């Protein structure tokens, strides 16, 4: 039986922290679906297609990883794709309460769905998409924080 995991997020933009969790998630599952959430409440910097393109550039051609977008409930998306594992990153203790509630709700909606929390690499713990956007907006160097394709997209968006 193939173990399928879903790593959901907005990935606006994808960071080296996201890349780290993708690589490490492959140790937990046979197949990983990186799922870009379509959230109509948020005003993303990049379109869903742009985020998918940046993720593809950052992840490369790893055959066990696929990229998809989804809207609605994560538990329903997981059912549709046959996933039994949700991968979430925890950067700080402050992330835990929200992620814990979401994990319990997802299990309520899809009882065979397990949530696995991964802690990022120590040197990436502080990193978030919102910090990367802010640094890029004000002309800071984001190249160590993101894939070159993401750095280029941020430069075009903020300093074209």
Secondary structure as the mmCIF struct_conf table of DSSP 4:
data_model
#
loop_
_struct_conf.conf_type_id
_struct_conf.id
_struct_conf.beg_label_comp_id
_struct_conf.beg_label_asym_id
_struct_conf.beg_label_seq_id
_struct_conf.end_label_comp_id
_struct_conf.end_label_asym_id
_struct_conf.end_label_seq_id
STRN STRN1 UNK A 4 UNK A 9
TURN_TY1_P TURN_TY1_P1 UNK A 12 UNK A 13
HELX_RH_AL_P HELX_RH_AL_P1 UNK A 16 UNK A 25
TURN_TY1_P TURN_TY1_P2 UNK A 26 UNK A 28
BEND BEND1 UNK A 30 UNK A 30
STRN STRN2 UNK A 31 UNK A 37
BEND BEND2 UNK A 40 UNK A 42
BEND BEND3 UNK A 45 UNK A 46
HELX_RH_AL_P HELX_RH_AL_P2 UNK A 48 UNK A 59
BEND BEND4 UNK A 61 UNK A 61
TURN_TY1_P TURN_TY1_P3 UNK A 63 UNK A 64
STRN STRN3 UNK A 65 UNK A 70
BEND BEND5 UNK A 72 UNK A 72
HELX_RH_AL_P HELX_RH_AL_P3 UNK A 74 UNK A 81
TURN_TY1_P TURN_TY1_P4 UNK A 82 UNK A 82
STRN STRN4 UNK A 85 UNK A 90
BEND BEND6 UNK A 92 UNK A 92
HELX_RH_AL_P HELX_RH_AL_P4 UNK A 93 UNK A 109
BEND BEND7 UNK A 110 UNK A 110
TURN_TY1_P TURN_TY1_P5 UNK A 111 UNK A 112
STRN STRN5 UNK A 114 UNK A 119
HELX_LH_PP_P HELX_LH_PP_P1 UNK A 120 UNK A 121
HELX_RH_3T_P HELX_RH_3T_P1 UNK A 122 UNK A 124
TURN_TY1_P TURN_TY1_P6 UNK A 125 UNK A 126
HELX_RH_AL_P HELX_RH_AL_P5 UNK A 129 UNK A 137
TURN_TY1_P TURN_TY1_P7 UNK A 138 UNK A 139
TURN_TY1_P TURN_TY1_P8 UNK A 143 UNK A 145
BEND BEND8 UNK A 146 UNK A 146
HELX_RH_AL_P HELX_RH_AL_P6 UNK A 148 UNK A 159
#
